[in-house]
Amino acid sequence: MEISTICVHGCKKKYDTTGAVSVPIFSSSTFSHPGVGQSTGFDYSRSHNPTKEHLEQTVTALEGGTETIAFSSGMAAVSALMELFSPGDHIVASYDLYGGTFRLFSHISEKNGIKISYAVTLNEIAEKITQATKAIFIETPTNPMMNVVDIAAVAQLRNNKQNTANKILLIVDNTFLTPIFQKPLSLGADIVLHSATKYLGGHNDALAGMLTVKENDLAERLRYISKTTGACLSPFDSFLIIRGIKTLAVRMERHNKTALAAAKWLAQEAESSQCKIKKVYYAGLQNHPNYDVSCRQASGFGGMISFTVDNEQTAKSILENVKIIKYAESLGGTESLITYPLMQTHADLPQDERERRGINDRLLRLSVGLESENDIIEDLKQALGDI
């Protein structure tokens, strides 16, 4: 089946004898046994639940993996992921990361003895790999600066650097592009991470996280961690994400089309000496430094745009004057959302780190929703006109 069909129908396993088209919500916390030493395959919902399993197998099919484990949030998924590592292990991570991931790495993982190094270029990644390196963790496009990382090139670099005594996992956060536009496992990744709160759910009404893996032994380790630490996704939230995925393919196409139009308008405005828009960051613009990489490894550019304005006053005025676009955290939903990374998603980064990453008081991040592209652009125009 093509990916849009998988989105609609999900996994092939059936859990219901009534002919229900939608997968039922199995809200039972526990399941009875047919006999001693026997099981229906479901014992306790923290480890396995039919609704959650349907979601996990659907995401596995979409990403082309071996198994998916669903968590109660994206950060719960990252937290479980970090339990794969031990004190003294080393991870090389993208320099530009979601603020919550950076917070976890800097305040929890490093406290627990895991060493984190950050890199921008392939050469920097190569230079920072040591005998203690156990993983490379990348986002692409990155949050919020929309840098694009060449996944296949990082995978090849990893292959050249690792040996049987030093296996290095390649972990890719695929939240921004989803499997509709990008398949990291096919490009050499070992684990794909999603904040399913975002595009997979797509309606700003549920929190969820996903880890999809390539190899069975890694899946078993992560499933054990999930069962032990307990941050599993509830049956009802599993149902909401399943429902969201049914429209994922059509939503991503619309997000992509509208975001490209909005990014081109912003870029045209930035060319005017009178405009307060100064720079636009969107992987689908041909002047993006990694545009060719995007075209090679992804089939779309997604719905996320960042842009800078001339001063802090302009940034805050836009946030306060948009009418259709909502000033709110998060992304990937039906409604367009505009975020101030300095004060919201990346507020926990030290000021010097924010400045080095370009996260300043002039940067705004726009998640383009499903509204008319003309209405989104007109809303930005009127917000700029109110300044």
DORO-594706 format. One record per residue (C-alpha): x, y, z. Coordinates in pm, 1 decimal. Layout:
<recs>
rec X: X | Y: Y | Z: Z
...
</recs>
This chain:
<recs>
rec X: 0.0 | Y: 0.0 | Z: 0.0
rec X: 105.2 | Y: 358.0 | Z: -57.2
rec X: 171.0 | Y: 566.5 | Z: 248.8
rec X: -154.1 | Y: 765.4 | Z: 228.3
rec X: -349.8 | Y: 438.2 | Z: 234.0
rec X: -152.1 | Y: 313.3 | Z: 536.4
rec X: -241.2 | Y: 638.5 | Z: 714.7
rec X: -611.5 | Y: 572.3 | Z: 664.7
rec X: -626.3 | Y: 199.8 | Z: 737.3
rec X: -341.2 | Y: 153.6 | Z: 985.2
rec X: -215.6 | Y: -190.2 | Z: 1074.5
rec X: -391.1 | Y: -502.0 | Z: 943.0
rec X: -452.5 | Y: -664.8 | Z: 1280.1
rec X: -817.0 | Y: -662.3 | Z: 1389.8
rec X: -930.5 | Y: -636.3 | Z: 1752.0
rec X: -1307.2 | Y: -629.6 | Z: 1712.0
rec X: -1573.3 | Y: -871.4 | Z: 1583.8
rec X: -1850.4 | Y: -615.9 | Z: 1526.8
rec X: -1713.1 | Y: -473.1 | Z: 1203.2
rec X: -1634.7 | Y: -135.0 | Z: 1362.6
rec X: -1446.1 | Y: 79.2 | Z: 1111.8
rec X: -1262.3 | Y: 276.7 | Z: 1380.2
rec X: -1032.6 | Y: 88.1 | Z: 1616.0
rec X: -1201.0 | Y: 57.8 | Z: 1959.0
rec X: -1067.0 | Y: 230.9 | Z: 2268.9
rec X: -968.7 | Y: -52.5 | Z: 2502.1
rec X: -975.6 | Y: 139.6 | Z: 2828.9
rec X: -906.3 | Y: -166.6 | Z: 3042.6
rec X: -598.1 | Y: -142.2 | Z: 3262.2
rec X: -571.2 | Y: -520.1 | Z: 3291.3
rec X: -672.5 | Y: -831.5 | Z: 3095.6
rec X: -784.3 | Y: -1171.8 | Z: 3223.8
rec X: -593.1 | Y: -1490.1 | Z: 3142.7
rec X: -754.1 | Y: -1789.3 | Z: 2968.2
rec X: -560.1 | Y: -2017.8 | Z: 3202.1
rec X: -247.3 | Y: -2051.6 | Z: 3411.1
rec X: 54.3 | Y: -1961.0 | Z: 3202.0
rec X: -171.0 | Y: -1845.5 | Z: 2917.5
rec X: -227.2 | Y: -1497.7 | Z: 2777.5
rec X: -434.7 | Y: -1327.7 | Z: 2511.1
rec X: -123.2 | Y: -1126.2 | Z: 2427.5
rec X: -240.9 | Y: -850.2 | Z: 2658.2
rec X: -181.6 | Y: -861.2 | Z: 3032.3
rec X: -146.9 | Y: -505.5 | Z: 3162.7
rec X: -187.6 | Y: -182.0 | Z: 2966.8
rec X: 143.0 | Y: -36.6 | Z: 3081.7
rec X: 316.8 | Y: -293.6 | Z: 2863.7
rec X: 58.5 | Y: -376.1 | Z: 2594.4
rec X: -284.4 | Y: -246.8 | Z: 2502.3
rec X: -478.4 | Y: -320.4 | Z: 2180.8
rec X: -547.8 | Y: 44.8 | Z: 2093.2
rec X: -187.7 | Y: 143.6 | Z: 2159.3
rec X: -61.3 | Y: -158.6 | Z: 1965.8
rec X: -268.2 | Y: -56.4 | Z: 1662.9
rec X: -107.3 | Y: 287.9 | Z: 1674.7
rec X: 242.3 | Y: 146.1 | Z: 1720.6
rec X: 207.8 | Y: -92.5 | Z: 1428.1
rec X: 68.1 | Y: 185.6 | Z: 1210.1
rec X: 365.3 | Y: 413.0 | Z: 1280.9
rec X: 602.6 | Y: 120.4 | Z: 1224.6
rec X: 450.9 | Y: 66.7 | Z: 880.2
rec X: 474.4 | Y: 437.1 | Z: 798.2
rec X: 841.0 | Y: 464.1 | Z: 900.3
rec X: 943.0 | Y: 124.9 | Z: 758.1
rec X: 1076.2 | Y: 2.0 | Z: 1092.3
rec X: 1067.5 | Y: -316.5 | Z: 1297.5
rec X: 873.2 | Y: -189.7 | Z: 1597.0
rec X: 741.0 | Y: 131.2 | Z: 1751.6
rec X: 696.0 | Y: 211.6 | Z: 2119.8
rec X: 441.3 | Y: 480.1 | Z: 2211.5
rec X: 497.0 | Y: 713.7 | Z: 2506.3
rec X: 292.9 | Y: 969.5 | Z: 2697.0
rec X: 480.9 | Y: 1262.1 | Z: 2536.8
rec X: 770.5 | Y: 1337.0 | Z: 2307.4
rec X: 992.8 | Y: 1413.3 | Z: 2604.8
rec X: 892.0 | Y: 1084.3 | Z: 2769.5
rec X: 1018.1 | Y: 914.1 | Z: 2453.9
rec X: 1349.8 | Y: 1101.4 | Z: 2467.5
rec X: 1383.9 | Y: 1024.2 | Z: 2838.9
rec X: 1333.8 | Y: 651.4 | Z: 2773.5
rec X: 1582.4 | Y: 671.6 | Z: 2489.6
rec X: 1847.9 | Y: 808.5 | Z: 2722.7
rec X: 1806.2 | Y: 501.2 | Z: 2945.5
rec X: 1989.9 | Y: 304.9 | Z: 2674.6
rec X: 2309.3 | Y: 475.2 | Z: 2788.3
rec X: 2530.5 | Y: 447.5 | Z: 3096.4
rec X: 2750.5 | Y: 689.2 | Z: 3292.5
rec X: 3058.8 | Y: 768.3 | Z: 3086.5
rec X: 2883.9 | Y: 719.5 | Z: 2752.0
rec X: 2911.9 | Y: 1003.6 | Z: 2503.1
rec X: 2657.4 | Y: 1144.5 | Z: 2256.5
rec X: 2715.7 | Y: 1387.3 | Z: 1970.6
rec X: 2404.8 | Y: 1599.2 | Z: 1912.4
rec X: 2286.5 | Y: 1861.9 | Z: 1665.8
rec X: 2387.4 | Y: 2207.6 | Z: 1780.7
rec X: 2039.3 | Y: 2342.5 | Z: 1709.1
rec X: 1791.6 | Y: 2134.7 | Z: 1912.0
rec X: 1443.4 | Y: 2168.6 | Z: 2055.4
rec X: 1478.7 | Y: 2343.5 | Z: 2390.8
rec X: 1314.4 | Y: 2060.5 | Z: 2584.7
rec X: 1567.5 | Y: 1811.2 | Z: 2449.5
rec X: 1853.3 | Y: 2046.2 | Z: 2535.9
rec X: 1707.7 | Y: 2088.2 | Z: 2886.7
rec X: 1692.0 | Y: 1711.4 | Z: 2935.2
rec X: 2046.0 | Y: 1663.3 | Z: 2807.4
rec X: 2199.1 | Y: 1944.5 | Z: 3011.3
rec X: 2006.5 | Y: 1905.9 | Z: 3339.3
rec X: 1926.7 | Y: 1534.3 | Z: 3358.3
rec X: 2146.8 | Y: 1329.5 | Z: 3124.7
rec X: 2471.7 | Y: 1505.7 | Z: 3209.4
rec X: 2386.3 | Y: 1483.8 | Z: 3581.6
rec X: 2353.3 | Y: 1108.9 | Z: 3530.1
rec X: 2702.4 | Y: 1088.4 | Z: 3382.1
rec X: 2626.4 | Y: 1096.7 | Z: 3009.6
rec X: 2848.3 | Y: 1336.9 | Z: 2818.8
rec X: 2696.2 | Y: 1546.1 | Z: 2538.6
rec X: 2887.5 | Y: 1729.6 | Z: 2265.6
rec X: 2721.2 | Y: 1955.4 | Z: 2009.3
rec X: 2815.7 | Y: 1986.2 | Z: 1644.4
rec X: 2697.7 | Y: 2183.0 | Z: 1340.7
rec X: 2882.3 | Y: 2038.4 | Z: 1041.3
rec X: 2974.6 | Y: 1685.7 | Z: 934.0
rec X: 3339.9 | Y: 1765.2 | Z: 1004.9
rec X: 3251.5 | Y: 1874.0 | Z: 1357.1
rec X: 3054.1 | Y: 1554.0 | Z: 1414.7
rec X: 3351.4 | Y: 1349.7 | Z: 1295.2
rec X: 3593.2 | Y: 1544.0 | Z: 1515.9
rec X: 3381.5 | Y: 1494.7 | Z: 1827.5
rec X: 3332.4 | Y: 1119.3 | Z: 1797.5
rec X: 3545.1 | Y: 929.6 | Z: 2050.3
rec X: 3575.8 | Y: 570.6 | Z: 2168.4
rec X: 3309.0 | Y: 654.4 | Z: 2427.8
rec X: 3058.3 | Y: 777.7 | Z: 2168.2
rec X: 2744.3 | Y: 563.5 | Z: 2170.8
rec X: 2504.9 | Y: 775.5 | Z: 1964.3
rec X: 2461.5 | Y: 1064.5 | Z: 1723.6
rec X: 2136.6 | Y: 1254.9 | Z: 1786.2
rec X: 2010.5 | Y: 1486.1 | Z: 1512.5
rec X: 1702.9 | Y: 1689.2 | Z: 1425.2
rec X: 1634.9 | Y: 1776.9 | Z: 1064.1
rec X: 1507.2 | Y: 2033.5 | Z: 996.1
rec X: 1625.9 | Y: 2171.1 | Z: 1326.7
rec X: 1418.0 | Y: 2361.5 | Z: 1578.0
rec X: 1399.1 | Y: 2659.5 | Z: 1547.5
rec X: 1661.2 | Y: 2760.0 | Z: 1288.4
rec X: 1549.6 | Y: 2512.0 | Z: 1018.6
rec X: 1897.7 | Y: 2380.0 | Z: 948.7
rec X: 1899.3 | Y: 2062.0 | Z: 741.3
rec X: 2127.0 | Y: 1770.6 | Z: 829.1
rec X: 2230.2 | Y: 1520.6 | Z: 561.4
rec X: 2112.6 | Y: 1196.8 | Z: 725.0
rec X: 2279.0 | Y: 961.1 | Z: 475.7
rec X: 2609.5 | Y: 1148.1 | Z: 508.4
rec X: 2594.8 | Y: 1126.7 | Z: 888.9
rec X: 2512.4 | Y: 754.7 | Z: 862.3
rec X: 2813.3 | Y: 697.6 | Z: 637.6
rec X: 3036.7 | Y: 897.1 | Z: 871.5
rec X: 2907.9 | Y: 687.7 | Z: 1161.9
rec X: 2978.0 | Y: 366.5 | Z: 970.5
rec X: 3334.9 | Y: 478.4 | Z: 907.0
rec X: 3392.8 | Y: 568.6 | Z: 1271.2
rec X: 3235.1 | Y: 275.0 | Z: 1453.3
rec X: 3360.6 | Y: -78.2 | Z: 1501.7
rec X: 3227.9 | Y: -395.1 | Z: 1665.0
rec X: 3342.9 | Y: -273.5 | Z: 2006.0
rec X: 3200.3 | Y: 74.6 | Z: 1959.6
rec X: 2860.3 | Y: 62.9 | Z: 1788.3
rec X: 2719.0 | Y: 411.2 | Z: 1740.4
rec X: 2342.9 | Y: 455.9 | Z: 1713.4
rec X: 2207.2 | Y: 718.1 | Z: 1475.1
rec X: 1892.8 | Y: 877.3 | Z: 1620.0
rec X: 1683.9 | Y: 1117.1 | Z: 1408.8
rec X: 1404.1 | Y: 1340.1 | Z: 1534.1
rec X: 1158.6 | Y: 1331.2 | Z: 1241.7
rec X: 886.6 | Y: 1541.6 | Z: 1406.8
rec X: 890.9 | Y: 1827.7 | Z: 1155.1
rec X: 866.3 | Y: 1624.9 | Z: 832.5
rec X: 698.1 | Y: 1300.0 | Z: 944.7
rec X: 726.0 | Y: 978.7 | Z: 740.6
rec X: 512.9 | Y: 1144.9 | Z: 472.1
rec X: 812.2 | Y: 1352.8 | Z: 365.4
rec X: 1118.3 | Y: 1183.8 | Z: 519.4
rec X: 1217.2 | Y: 824.4 | Z: 605.4
rec X: 1530.1 | Y: 836.7 | Z: 825.0
rec X: 1554.1 | Y: 456.4 | Z: 866.1
rec X: 1591.7 | Y: 417.7 | Z: 489.9
rec X: 1876.1 | Y: 671.3 | Z: 501.0
rec X: 2074.1 | Y: 483.1 | Z: 766.9
rec X: 1919.1 | Y: 582.5 | Z: 1100.4
rec X: 1867.1 | Y: 325.8 | Z: 1377.0
rec X: 1595.5 | Y: 505.1 | Z: 1573.5
rec X: 1335.1 | Y: 760.9 | Z: 1465.2
rec X: 1183.5 | Y: 992.3 | Z: 1726.3
rec X: 850.5 | Y: 1175.1 | Z: 1703.4
rec X: 674.1 | Y: 1417.0 | Z: 1924.7
rec X: 341.5 | Y: 1275.5 | Z: 1804.2
rec X: 176.4 | Y: 1567.1 | Z: 1983.0
rec X: 263.6 | Y: 1760.1 | Z: 1668.3
rec X: 188.7 | Y: 1648.2 | Z: 1311.0
rec X: 101.0 | Y: 1283.6 | Z: 1377.9
rec X: -180.8 | Y: 1388.4 | Z: 1612.0
rec X: -228.8 | Y: 1709.3 | Z: 1420.4
rec X: -517.5 | Y: 1864.1 | Z: 1613.9
rec X: -356.2 | Y: 2019.1 | Z: 1923.8
rec X: -557.0 | Y: 1788.7 | Z: 2149.1
rec X: -323.9 | Y: 1509.1 | Z: 2265.1
rec X: 29.5 | Y: 1454.7 | Z: 2396.3
rec X: 227.0 | Y: 1156.6 | Z: 2265.3
rec X: 577.2 | Y: 1041.1 | Z: 2171.3
rec X: 705.5 | Y: 763.2 | Z: 1943.6
rec X: 1028.0 | Y: 571.0 | Z: 1899.5
rec X: 1052.0 | Y: 355.6 | Z: 1586.1
rec X: 1351.5 | Y: 125.0 | Z: 1556.4
rec X: 1521.3 | Y: -76.1 | Z: 1285.4
rec X: 1646.1 | Y: -379.2 | Z: 1482.5
rec X: 1460.8 | Y: -626.7 | Z: 1703.9
rec X: 1712.2 | Y: -631.3 | Z: 1990.4
rec X: 1694.6 | Y: -253.0 | Z: 2021.1
rec X: 1316.0 | Y: -270.7 | Z: 2018.7
rec X: 1321.2 | Y: -523.3 | Z: 2300.9
rec X: 1546.4 | Y: -300.5 | Z: 2510.2
rec X: 1325.4 | Y: 3.6 | Z: 2458.7
rec X: 1006.4 | Y: -194.3 | Z: 2522.7
rec X: 1158.6 | Y: -314.5 | Z: 2851.4
rec X: 1252.0 | Y: 43.3 | Z: 2945.2
rec X: 900.1 | Y: 162.2 | Z: 2861.2
rec X: 739.6 | Y: -111.2 | Z: 3071.1
rec X: 975.8 | Y: -42.9 | Z: 3361.9
rec X: 965.8 | Y: 337.2 | Z: 3369.5
rec X: 594.4 | Y: 348.7 | Z: 3291.6
rec X: 544.9 | Y: 654.0 | Z: 3068.3
rec X: 314.7 | Y: 463.8 | Z: 2832.4
rec X: 53.0 | Y: 624.7 | Z: 2610.4
rec X: -306.8 | Y: 588.0 | Z: 2730.7
rec X: -568.3 | Y: 406.2 | Z: 2519.6
rec X: -769.6 | Y: 725.6 | Z: 2464.3
rec X: -467.6 | Y: 930.1 | Z: 2355.4
rec X: -362.8 | Y: 638.5 | Z: 2133.7
rec X: -705.7 | Y: 662.2 | Z: 1969.2
rec X: -663.3 | Y: 1038.1 | Z: 1916.4
rec X: -326.2 | Y: 990.4 | Z: 1746.6
rec X: -468.6 | Y: 709.0 | Z: 1529.6
rec X: -748.7 | Y: 942.9 | Z: 1426.0
rec X: -499.0 | Y: 1217.7 | Z: 1348.9
rec X: -280.8 | Y: 990.8 | Z: 1134.9
rec X: -579.5 | Y: 908.2 | Z: 912.2
rec X: -549.2 | Y: 1257.1 | Z: 761.7
rec X: -170.7 | Y: 1292.3 | Z: 796.9
rec X: -89.3 | Y: 1261.3 | Z: 426.3
rec X: -341.7 | Y: 1520.5 | Z: 311.2
rec X: -259.0 | Y: 1752.2 | Z: 599.6
rec X: 114.4 | Y: 1742.8 | Z: 530.7
rec X: 58.7 | Y: 1825.0 | Z: 164.8
rec X: -153.4 | Y: 2125.4 | Z: 265.8
rec X: 91.8 | Y: 2238.8 | Z: 535.9
rec X: 372.9 | Y: 2216.3 | Z: 281.6
rec X: 189.1 | Y: 2408.7 | Z: 7.8
rec X: 73.1 | Y: 2688.2 | Z: 237.7
rec X: 404.7 | Y: 2719.6 | Z: 421.2
rec X: 592.1 | Y: 2752.4 | Z: 92.8
rec X: 357.9 | Y: 3032.6 | Z: -14.0
rec X: 394.2 | Y: 3209.1 | Z: 322.2
rec X: 773.9 | Y: 3167.7 | Z: 321.1
rec X: 799.0 | Y: 3312.2 | Z: -30.8
rec X: 587.3 | Y: 3610.5 | Z: 73.4
rec X: 802.5 | Y: 3667.9 | Z: 382.4
rec X: 1117.6 | Y: 3637.0 | Z: 169.7
rec X: 984.4 | Y: 3894.6 | Z: -77.3
rec X: 907.6 | Y: 4126.5 | Z: 210.6
rec X: 1259.4 | Y: 4079.7 | Z: 346.8
rec X: 1399.6 | Y: 4204.6 | Z: 16.3
rec X: 1228.2 | Y: 4539.5 | Z: 66.0
rec X: 1438.6 | Y: 4797.9 | Z: 243.6
rec X: 1124.6 | Y: 4934.7 | Z: 410.4
rec X: 1003.3 | Y: 4604.6 | Z: 554.4
rec X: 1055.5 | Y: 4492.8 | Z: 911.2
rec X: 1110.1 | Y: 4128.1 | Z: 804.6
rec X: 1485.4 | Y: 4069.8 | Z: 790.3
rec X: 1554.1 | Y: 3698.9 | Z: 727.4
rec X: 1345.9 | Y: 3389.5 | Z: 655.6
rec X: 1440.8 | Y: 3032.9 | Z: 748.2
rec X: 1251.6 | Y: 2768.0 | Z: 549.3
rec X: 1401.2 | Y: 2457.1 | Z: 391.2
rec X: 1183.2 | Y: 2496.7 | Z: 81.1
rec X: 1334.1 | Y: 2829.3 | Z: -25.6
rec X: 1594.2 | Y: 2782.1 | Z: -296.8
rec X: 1836.5 | Y: 3014.7 | Z: -118.7
rec X: 1837.1 | Y: 2788.9 | Z: 187.9
rec X: 2198.4 | Y: 2667.6 | Z: 226.2
rec X: 2085.8 | Y: 2303.8 | Z: 240.5
rec X: 1808.7 | Y: 2318.6 | Z: -19.4
rec X: 1975.2 | Y: 2050.7 | Z: -234.3
rec X: 2008.7 | Y: 1816.6 | Z: 65.3
rec X: 1638.6 | Y: 1864.8 | Z: 142.8
rec X: 1541.8 | Y: 1780.1 | Z: -213.6
rec X: 1758.5 | Y: 1468.3 | Z: -203.3
rec X: 1645.2 | Y: 1319.1 | Z: 127.1
rec X: 1288.8 | Y: 1447.0 | Z: 163.2
rec X: 984.3 | Y: 1471.1 | Z: -63.3
rec X: 854.2 | Y: 1789.0 | Z: 102.0
rec X: 968.2 | Y: 2077.4 | Z: 318.0
rec X: 701.6 | Y: 2080.1 | Z: 587.7
rec X: 501.6 | Y: 2353.7 | Z: 754.7
rec X: 758.6 | Y: 2519.7 | Z: 982.3
rec X: 903.9 | Y: 2865.8 | Z: 916.1
rec X: 1123.8 | Y: 3085.8 | Z: 1132.0
rec X: 1197.4 | Y: 3449.8 | Z: 1058.3
rec X: 1366.3 | Y: 3746.9 | Z: 1217.5
rec X: 1242.2 | Y: 4103.9 | Z: 1235.7
rec X: 1418.7 | Y: 4433.5 | Z: 1288.1
rec X: 1381.8 | Y: 4463.9 | Z: 1665.3
rec X: 1226.6 | Y: 4321.6 | Z: 1981.2
rec X: 933.9 | Y: 4564.8 | Z: 1972.6
rec X: 834.2 | Y: 4445.1 | Z: 1625.1
rec X: 850.7 | Y: 4080.3 | Z: 1734.1
rec X: 628.4 | Y: 4136.8 | Z: 2037.4
rec X: 385.2 | Y: 4350.9 | Z: 1841.9
rec X: 338.2 | Y: 4076.6 | Z: 1581.1
rec X: 269.1 | Y: 3825.4 | Z: 1858.7
rec X: 8.1 | Y: 4053.1 | Z: 2010.2
rec X: -160.2 | Y: 4160.1 | Z: 1685.9
rec X: -210.3 | Y: 3838.7 | Z: 1489.5
rec X: -578.3 | Y: 3744.6 | Z: 1477.7
rec X: -612.2 | Y: 3413.4 | Z: 1291.3
rec X: -267.9 | Y: 3286.1 | Z: 1386.5
rec X: -254.2 | Y: 3193.4 | Z: 1755.8
rec X: 31.4 | Y: 3306.9 | Z: 1981.8
rec X: 97.8 | Y: 2969.9 | Z: 2144.5
rec X: 359.6 | Y: 2702.2 | Z: 2192.0
rec X: 365.8 | Y: 2374.4 | Z: 2000.8
rec X: 327.4 | Y: 2313.6 | Z: 1628.6
rec X: 190.7 | Y: 2081.5 | Z: 1365.6
rec X: -180.3 | Y: 2127.6 | Z: 1432.9
rec X: -472.0 | Y: 2243.6 | Z: 1223.6
rec X: -441.5 | Y: 2596.8 | Z: 1362.0
rec X: -147.7 | Y: 2819.2 | Z: 1269.7
rec X: 63.6 | Y: 2897.1 | Z: 1576.1
rec X: 334.3 | Y: 3158.5 | Z: 1622.6
rec X: 594.3 | Y: 3113.7 | Z: 1894.4
rec X: 862.9 | Y: 3330.4 | Z: 2055.5
rec X: 1146.9 | Y: 3077.8 | Z: 2108.5
rec X: 1339.9 | Y: 3316.2 | Z: 2333.4
rec X: 1062.9 | Y: 3311.8 | Z: 2593.8
rec X: 890.9 | Y: 2980.6 | Z: 2517.5
rec X: 1044.8 | Y: 2671.8 | Z: 2355.7
rec X: 1407.6 | Y: 2767.5 | Z: 2426.6
rec X: 1372.4 | Y: 2976.4 | Z: 2741.3
rec X: 1581.5 | Y: 2730.1 | Z: 2945.7
rec X: 1890.0 | Y: 2768.6 | Z: 2728.3
rec X: 2154.1 | Y: 2998.0 | Z: 2882.1
rec X: 2153.7 | Y: 3338.3 | Z: 2715.9
rec X: 2495.4 | Y: 3291.6 | Z: 2555.7
rec X: 2384.3 | Y: 2958.3 | Z: 2409.5
rec X: 2068.4 | Y: 3115.9 | Z: 2267.4
rec X: 2265.7 | Y: 3398.0 | Z: 2109.7
rec X: 2514.6 | Y: 3157.7 | Z: 1950.1
rec X: 2225.5 | Y: 2962.3 | Z: 1799.7
rec X: 2057.0 | Y: 3277.0 | Z: 1666.8
rec X: 1768.3 | Y: 3251.9 | Z: 1914.8
rec X: 1733.2 | Y: 3618.1 | Z: 2002.8
rec X: 1458.7 | Y: 3868.9 | Z: 2078.8
rec X: 1394.9 | Y: 3919.2 | Z: 1705.5
rec X: 1327.4 | Y: 3554.9 | Z: 1611.6
rec X: 975.5 | Y: 3418.1 | Z: 1560.6
rec X: 869.2 | Y: 3063.0 | Z: 1468.9
rec X: 555.4 | Y: 3001.1 | Z: 1265.5
rec X: 373.9 | Y: 2668.2 | Z: 1242.1
rec X: 157.5 | Y: 2702.4 | Z: 932.7
rec X: -182.1 | Y: 2540.0 | Z: 981.0
rec X: -464.1 | Y: 2444.8 | Z: 745.7
rec X: -621.1 | Y: 2787.0 | Z: 700.0
rec X: -625.4 | Y: 2956.0 | Z: 359.6
rec X: -279.0 | Y: 3070.2 | Z: 256.8
rec X: -426.6 | Y: 3409.8 | Z: 166.6
rec X: -575.2 | Y: 3449.2 | Z: 514.7
rec X: -245.9 | Y: 3355.3 | Z: 682.6
rec X: -51.7 | Y: 3604.0 | Z: 470.3
rec X: -314.5 | Y: 3874.9 | Z: 524.2
rec X: -295.9 | Y: 3815.0 | Z: 898.2
rec X: 80.6 | Y: 3861.3 | Z: 892.8
rec X: 38.2 | Y: 4174.3 | Z: 680.8
rec X: -210.6 | Y: 4333.5 | Z: 918.8
rec X: 2.0 | Y: 4238.0 | Z: 1221.6
rec X: 299.0 | Y: 4412.8 | Z: 1063.0
rec X: 75.9 | Y: 4708.9 | Z: 972.2
rec X: -35.3 | Y: 4753.0 | Z: 1333.3
rec X: 321.8 | Y: 4822.2 | Z: 1444.5
</recs>
